[in-house]
């Protein structure tokens, strides 16, 4: 499952859409071979539309309370090119004991971040849905190779 860009798997990372999937977000996800949604999806149609871009792995957020969302796990793990990625909506209580993964992807805060914590890439794409407070509308991408993972945050021009 390696992308056409010279051995790099491009993974789109989106969160906190809250029922709004902007055209700018879809454009930013073009070319991704996998999409991770870190919760607060807001509508099943969001996941169905994202699945037209690439295979989707998603988790349930605290605002995903409708019947369709019960099928989504609260936390899941996916392995891409030998890199284990933990996907959860709220990572606040996760760091007391560092998880045994390469990347933790979370949402919930609406604040984008990409930094290494205790040897693990801590990646939050921010919120791609309705603007909240003064936070940017954003999403992210993970560039995965056999040598490792590089995170990229993208502010959407909305």
ChimeraX attribute file (.defattr): number of C-alpha atoms within 10 A of each C-alpha:
attribute: neighborCount
match mode: 1-to-1
recipient: residues
	/A:1	10
	/A:2	15
	/A:3	17
	/A:4	11
	/A:5	9
	/A:6	8
	/A:7	14
	/A:8	20
	/A:9	24
	/A:10	24
	/A:11	24
	/A:12	28
	/A:13	31
	/A:14	30
	/A:15	31
	/A:16	31
	/A:17	26
	/A:18	19
	/A:19	17
	/A:20	16
	/A:21	22
	/A:22	16
	/A:23	11
	/A:24	14
	/A:25	25
	/A:26	14
	/A:27	11
	/A:28	17
	/A:29	23
	/A:30	12
	/A:31	16
	/A:32	19
	/A:33	19
	/A:34	23
	/A:35	24
	/A:36	26
	/A:37	29
	/A:38	32
	/A:39	30
	/A:40	25
	/A:41	27
	/A:42	22
	/A:43	17
	/A:44	14
	/A:45	13
	/A:46	17
	/A:47	20
	/A:48	12
	/A:49	13
	/A:50	22
	/A:51	14
	/A:52	10
	/A:53	18
	/A:54	18
	/A:55	15
	/A:56	19
	/A:57	20
	/A:58	24
	/A:59	25
	/A:60	25
	/A:61	27
	/A:62	12
	/A:63	14
	/A:64	21
	/A:65	12
	/A:66	10
	/A:67	8
	/A:68	10
	/A:69	20
	/A:70	12
	/A:71	9
	/A:72	15
	/A:73	16
	/A:74	18
	/A:75	18
	/A:76	15
	/A:77	16
	/A:78	13
	/A:79	11
	/A:80	16
	/A:81	16
	/A:82	13
	/A:83	17
	/A:84	15
	/A:85	21
	/A:86	21
	/A:87	27
	/A:88	24
	/A:89	25
	/A:90	20
	/A:91	18
	/A:92	10
	/A:93	7
	/A:94	11
	/A:95	12
	/A:96	7
	/A:97	8
	/A:98	12
	/A:99	15
	/A:100	12
	/A:101	16
	/A:102	18
	/A:103	23
	/A:104	24
	/A:105	25
	/A:106	32
	/A:107	27
	/A:108	22
	/A:109	18
	/A:110	25
	/A:111	16
	/A:112	22
	/A:113	20
	/A:114	16
	/A:115	13
	/A:116	13
	/A:117	13
	/A:118	11
	/A:119	13
	/A:120	16
	/A:121	20
	/A:122	20
	/A:123	25
	/A:124	30
	/A:125	32
	/A:126	29
	/A:127	29
	/A:128	26
	/A:129	23
	/A:130	15
	/A:131	14
	/A:132	11
	/A:133	7
	/A:134	8
	/A:135	14
	/A:136	20
	/A:137	25
	/A:138	28
	/A:139	28
	/A:140	29
	/A:141	24
	/A:142	22
	/A:143	18
	/A:144	21
	/A:145	19
	/A:146	13
	/A:147	10
	/A:148	12
	/A:149	18
	/A:150	14
	/A:151	20
	/A:152	16
	/A:153	18
	/A:154	17
	/A:155	19
	/A:156	17
	/A:157	9
	/A:158	11
